Amino acid sequence: MHPRQDVTHHPLVPLLLQAGVAVWTQHSRSVNNDLSLVHEQALLDVASGMTFVRERFESVVTLGHSGGGTLYAYYHEQAGLPGDRRISRTPGGRPVPLPEADMPVPDGAVFLAPHPGQGRLLLGCIDPSVADESDPLSVIPELDPFAPANGFAEPPAGSTYPPEFVERYRAAQRERVARIDAVARKHLAEAAKYRTAWKAHGRAEDRRHSLAPRIMTIYRTDADLRTVDLSLDPSERPYGSVFGRRPDLIDYGLVGFGRITTPEAWLSTWSGLSSNADFVRCAPGVTVPTLFLEVTGDQAAFPADSRAMIDALGAADLSSERVRGLHFGNSLAEGEPTGNELAAARIAPWLADRFALAPTD
């Protein structure tokens, strides 16, 4: 499962079936819809699927690829807690019935190329040089990641950013996210005020005000310095981001993470400062046998991210391996096995060592 993408036809499915593993795939209620993705609601969707498979299979192992990794880490953490210690409200303040939910604890966990969480991911790639949140072309020159004066070089040349610029840039990214958080909370507080008034007086006007959505547009979210300066946290990754080879152009286009969202979804999913769906935060709660697979050419989770995630996991039976490949499981070079094929070759024996598999021909 993935919080926001359809993985029902994931390339690992046939590979694992061939190895004798039964595979369950499912959607969240927000698949292909970033606009209203609230992670705490997605956990309820996970719980529904877990209840279904727990009634039918002896062993249940979660497999989270990319953002599915953090989703499942969050689920493991919450499922392992007694009800009265589970999260009962979203970061935006909405009640969520996790304390009362049936949340079966899985027997194992596999993480394939997990990134640190949607919010943490966006915190690394949001462009802090946006000067005016209503103007996608506004730029603060001294923070512009695509200005030669700051270290950028036109591709195919690689960029080289001075350490002091990187430090200022990362601090400014946090500051921009904090400003957007404040706007989201302001919108939610206003809606709550009208909700209270409607309950007190029953006026349709107050009800309309409480229901009217505030849609937030977040400009320029493909500007992680590591995608164009390969000397920053070096790996086997190619130049460019998961969206393409020209972040300097893509950053200004329509495609990107968290571009259109509600205040509730921003705080729950896309804010690296407010979201609970943070892999490192959740990882100590993953205590079942765990396999962590890092891909060497990942353009969303970088080596330092993977080390932090592995170090945070709470499993006593913890295996971590690296396979050649790109973030979505493609091969690094023509003619090589895909990252998904290499991952399946690690996952199947790991499962066989710990759980009963169906016989294969």
Secondary structure, 3 states (H helix, E strand, C coil): CCCCCCCCCCCHHHHHHHCCCCCCCCCCCCCCCHHHCCHHHHHHHHHHHHHHHHCCCCCCEEEEECHHHHHHHHHHHHHCCCHHHCCCECCCCCECCHHHCCCCCCCEEEEECCCCCHHHHHHHHCCCCCCCCCCCCCCCHHHCCCCHHHCCCCCCCCCCCCHHHHHHHHHHHHHHHHHHHHHHHHHHHHHHHHHHHHHHHCCHHHHHHHHCCCCEECCCCCCCHHHCCCCCCCCCCCCCECCECCHHHHCCCCCCCCCEECHHHHHHHHCCCCCCCCHHHHHHHCCCCEEEEEEEECCCCCHHHHHHHHHHCCCCCEEEEEEEEECCCCCCCCCCCCHHHHHHHHHHHHHHHHCCCCCCC
